Amino acid sequence: MPEFKLPDLGEGLTEAEIVRWLVSVGETITVDQPVVEVETAKAAVEVPSPFAGEVTALHGAAGETLPVGAPLLSVGGPAPGFTEPGVVVPEPAGSTEQSGTEESGNVLIGYGTSASTRRRRRSPRRPAAAPVAVAPARTTTAVISPIVRLLAKENGVDLTAVPGSGPHGVIRRCDVEREIAGRTASTGGRRIPLKGMRKAVADKLSTSRREIPEATVWVDVDATELLAARDQLDGVGLLALLARFTVAGLKKYPELNSRVERDAIVVLDQVHLGFAAQTDRGLVVPVVRDAQVLSTRELSAALREKTAAARAGELTPADLTGGTFTVNNYGVFGVDGSAAIINHPEAAILGMGRIIDRPWVVDGTLVARKVCQLTLAFDHRVCDGGTAGGFLRFVADCVEAPVRALADL
């Protein structure tokens, strides 16, 4: 019976969470038909089946996390001589024909779907060795249900320390729930499992703090003319203007468009610009590739397109990887500044705070102007403060005189 296993979805992902099944037991499916929607650390994707036939079993429930290579579903009605892709089996003596189930011509990463079979030479039969008595294997925990294991894993419960109330010490769901209740009663809080995208973000931020010796510089800027330019440029938003000035600044200070690889600093030619986008599923950083060749309007259109895809949950893993520099408009949250964490393995992140009325000296006169704060967090290994300060001052000058800056770009 064919058994479809969770394929490698790329980008080094090792597991995926089942969001919802698109088929049910007893349903007949075709080759390449999407059968399940899963959420990885990068995005939610629909997984197609390489087999055709009747679904006989679904190996997992919505909300369950499966490792790559774990069974997803079983399909009945295999053709005679079926072999799972990549598995070699001996042929019966005298057999000259090969057959197999209908399989997809597509190839998922790490999971080929070739329908070809291979023969292997029969080894001469050896005399059977005398049986050796083997002591039965000891189990440290008597857990019968995978649901119980999942519940314990999500709540950080050590099953070896949980007494089972079932027959022969089998640990039941109520045993784990009792352990969880006893622990939370003393703390008065609740546990939220780190999984999916939230876990991926947590891992990446921890890696950044652990590996990157970052420093932060900031400057207050008069954004009055920036707002006027936005109103004059129909369809071009503040983030697009900030992104355009950022790309120009990286051309002038390329050290900030780099990454550290072992004992070398790799300065990158292309600017793949990431930008922070808040969605219902959490914070994501879509990437606009080759931003250095885009005009201001093209850059604005690309940002709108990626933002819409992020909020609709339609970003692919490729849309969320490969960035070289990140911009963040955290002013939408009503805050002035932020010492942001660098998006590892990038070398810097530029942020813009909220724009509000503040007193500002213009030609010796105190007036009310639209003022905001720009903040740059940078990897101190790739450059010194002079480079970081020069880049930030360049972007600030562009914000304060955007029309002149756009004319020169």
Summary of the structure (lengths in Angstrom):
residues: 409
radius of gyration: 28.6
end to end distance: 62.9
largest distance: 102.7
contacts: 1172
relative contact order: 0.11
helix: 30%
strand: 25%
